[in-house]
Amino acid sequence: MSTATQTSSDPTALPIKDVAFVASVDVQKLTSDEAELRNKRTIMDALKAAGIDEAIVTYSGGGDSGKYEQATAHVAGQDAAWPAADVTLIDRECLDDAPAPDPEVNVPLQTAVRRLAQNIVVARHGDWWDGDGGAEGSVTFDVKTDKILLDHTSFYTESDRHEAEI
């Protein structure tokens, strides 16, 4: 069993209660999609316990480079400090490759949000930054609706050639 805990006495950090996340199945046997859903549940529960309404990760890039921005937290529409809470995620890469001895990783909540956002984008848009025009977008964790919204725009060059002999 893993827990989310507050590890800082920073007065600007949002308070968080100890939240238990019970692992009921062998994580080595999960598919990537099942791991993504488990990670979503873990993160959404931790965000809710911290009083965070929304978290957003933006990304952009083109050519052969792209970057994910820092994850931002919001409470009542205002920027908020991240709580000093750790959560346990299932590392999808361990499941996709040879099984690791321990596919669970303990990371700060902000890192967990950013990591899940990256996995969501790559799972649906592959090498989004590579190629013709690149892409940009955001991944929004909406705690109130318990949904994650991926807003992705791919850029490309289009050609429309006509040839005629008159």
VENWOLIN-V39931 format. One record per backbone hydrogen bond with DSSP energy under -0.5 kcal/mol. CO is the residue of the C=O (numbers start at 1). NH is the residue of the N-H. E is the energy in kcal/mol with one decimal. If there is no record, write none. Layout:
co->(CO,CO)
nh->(NH,NH)
e->(E,E)
This chain:
co->(2,3,4,5,5,10,19,20,21,22,25,26,27,31,32,33,34,35,36,37,38,39,40,41,42,43,44,45,46,47,48,53,53,54,55,56,57,58,59,60,61,62,62,63,65,67,72,73,74,74,75,78,80,81,83,84,85,86,87,87,89,89,90,91,91,92,93,103,105,105,107,108,109,110,111,112,113,114,115,116,117,118,119,120,121,122,126,127,131,134,135,136,137,138,139,139,140,140,141,141,142,142,147,148,149,149,150,151,153,155,164)
nh->(21,5,19,7,86,13,4,22,2,24,27,29,30,35,36,37,38,39,40,41,42,43,44,45,46,47,48,49,50,52,51,143,144,74,141,72,139,69,137,67,135,64,65,131,62,60,56,80,53,54,78,75,73,14,85,7,109,5,89,107,91,105,92,94,95,96,97,91,89,107,87,112,113,114,115,116,117,118,119,120,121,122,123,124,125,126,128,130,63,155,61,153,59,151,57,141,142,149,55,143,146,147,142,150,140,151,152,138,136,133,166)
e->(-2.6,-0.5,-1.4,-0.5,-0.9,-1.1,-2.2,-0.6,-1.6,-0.7,-0.7,-1.8,-1.3,-2.5,-2.3,-2.1,-2.3,-2.8,-2.4,-2.3,-2.4,-2.7,-3.1,-2.4,-2.0,-2.8,-2.4,-2.4,-1.5,-2.4,-1.4,-2.2,-0.8,-2.6,-3.4,-2.6,-2.7,-3.4,-2.3,-2.6,-2.5,-0.7,-1.9,-1.3,-1.8,-2.0,-2.3,-2.3,-2.1,-1.6,-1.9,-2.6,-0.6,-0.5,-1.9,-2.8,-2.9,-0.6,-0.6,-2.6,-0.6,-2.7,-0.9,-0.9,-1.0,-2.2,-1.8,-3.8,-3.0,-0.6,-2.9,-2.4,-2.4,-2.1,-2.8,-2.5,-2.3,-2.3,-2.2,-2.5,-2.3,-2.6,-2.4,-1.2,-2.5,-1.8,-2.0,-1.6,-0.8,-3.0,-1.9,-2.8,-2.3,-2.9,-2.2,-0.5,-0.9,-2.7,-1.6,-0.9,-1.1,-1.7,-2.8,-0.5,-2.7,-0.6,-0.6,-2.0,-2.0,-1.2,-0.5)
